[in-house]
Amino acid sequence: MGTSMHESIESVASKYSRAIEEVGKAIIERMCRIWLHVDYIYKWSNIFKAQEAALKDLHTFTTSIINERRTYLQENGIETFEDEESNGKKGRLAMLDLLLEKEKVGDIDVDGIREEVDTFMFEGHDTTAQALTFLIMTIANEPRVQEKIYEELRNIFKGNQNTPTTDELNEMKYLECCIKESLRLYPSVPIILRYLTEEITIGGYIIPRNTHIHISIYDLHRRADLYPEPERFIPERFLPEACAKRHPYAYIPFSAGPRNCIGQKFVMLEMKTLVSSLLRKYRLEAVTKPSDLKFRTDILLRTNNESIYVNFFNRC
């Protein structure tokens, strides 16, 4: 977003992650207790107090990011995008700069900026971290798949260890299939909520308008009629010819329609970049197996496992 924190990365990440988990826990606990749906009762509960403390930590963190960037722009005399381009940074304009510029003309206020930063921090960090964790674990448990990815990378890079270019990332067709199959099995956001503005019929049942519905992406992705042997990791499911036979909404790790994730293309490039760099240098060996995972209800796909482990061995 155009800024960095001076506090140690371990401290920042730890505090931020704990706060995110506390907020998620509060949301789920409230959803599961109908009496807590009443605002007055909820605000007297210990769950609400824990949520407010976590939100305070999150807002402190994001407010620090905003203030740091605002100070940088002021100290360097940067008032507009054109000013930053004149400093030799054309093409590197940050999302936060855009928000701060909009604030000057009254299109957004401080709280609005903070909400946007909260969204990008959460959606752009925690979800991707979870996806990478499950992908790396899965590749480690699939030696045949790992070797096939490595062969693809060898053909693309031919021994080069440099950061991949956009063209090289686009050549990683099999790795992309692996990422998609991992997101099928382990969608970072396992459940989404939608509000119906009109009556619809699903499976012979009439669902009235003004209804909130929950869509279980985790269960949808494990339907045997859509994905035979649904628990198996089969990247070939996402070859073009296989995808053409499925309904476009049979696979929605980033949601779908006008409310889908705006960062999905960036996430794919980010995951390809990290995994391709990793597998060119290391061979992965499984420690934690998929059968060891014990999932818990949360706003993100999380496990009760203390950690997920993989061994790394240098490639000769």
Secondary structure, 3 states (H helix, E strand, C coil): CCCCCCCCHHHHHHHHHHHHHHHHHHHHHHHCCHHHHCHHHHCCCHHHHHHHHHHHHHHHHHHHHHHHHHHHHHHCCCCCHHHHHHHHHCCCCCHHHHHHHHHHCCCCCHHHHHHHHHHHHHHHHHHHHHHHHHHHHHHHCCHHHHHHHHHHHHHHHCCCCCCCCHHHHHHCHHHHHHHHHHHHHCCCCCEEEEEECCCEEECCEEECCCEEEEEEHHHHCCCCCCCCCCCCCCHHHHCHHHHCCCCHHHCCCCCCHHHCCCCHHHHHHHHHHHHHHHHHHEEEEECCCHHHCCEECCCCCEECCCCCCEEEEECC
